[in-house]
Amino acid sequence: MEAASTATGGVPRVFAVIRALSAVQAEGGRVTQLARAVGLTQATTHRLLQSLVAEGMVEQDERSKLYRLSMDFFALAAKAGNPGDLRSLCRPALLRLCASLGDSIFLLVRSGFDAVCLDRSEGPFPIRSFTGDIGGRVALGVGQGALAILAFLPEAEREEVIRFNLSRVREYGVFDEVYLRTEIERVRQLGYAGRNTGLLEGMAGVAVPILDREGRAVAALSVGTISARLNDDRLPTVVELLKREALAVGPKINPFDVTLRRPAQSLSSVRLDQAIQPAGQEQK
């Protein structure tokens, strides 16, 4: 009975150490610092930390001796708290937006230096898009969705993408480095990319980034429509609806979702589902 009581009493202490570590995750924490934060002796704190290291939940830098929560800890938390992949998570949002706006809605996700169409919900108006159907890809920076993702990448990553993609986006005939950087800054100020770049005649679109918990752009929600349907009067409404859905999705994104690292793997399962769909059932 006494052993059980002691073990139970240790649980709050373990979680106190975990919470203290989360507060210093960026720089790491020393035993003395963490002991003060949780109100325990250094010996007790050290023992708890070593137990967490043994379980793989905490790691200690060999040189600095600083402790941090481990990648295994975050993987476990993400797996438990967010079982759905990005496509499944965003599908209801696409359907709502398509029904509300009456236009085609696209979900684009970053794949290296490209943006890939992970999903789409078709509106009643015939349109053309850079990515085409699900699985299509385009260089980051070309089209509203790909531009929205690029604009909200961390600065170092954004610069790397610009350097790599500049020659690719020039092939569209209206881009140069000054224009691309101007557009990126404009998107960052407005919070959305749109609306008519002139690259696809008669077509217009607007997109907002989907930001994960760290504020990184991992995807974008995009509306594709004919130019006449995205005038100055309607644009604010479209942007507001897109932003509302993106803000709702962002905090739910699993940072370890395989879709974010290997979109093609997720798309292969989508195509398999479509291939085995019963005969006579319409594909959406």
Disulfide bonds with the S-S distance in Angstrom:
none
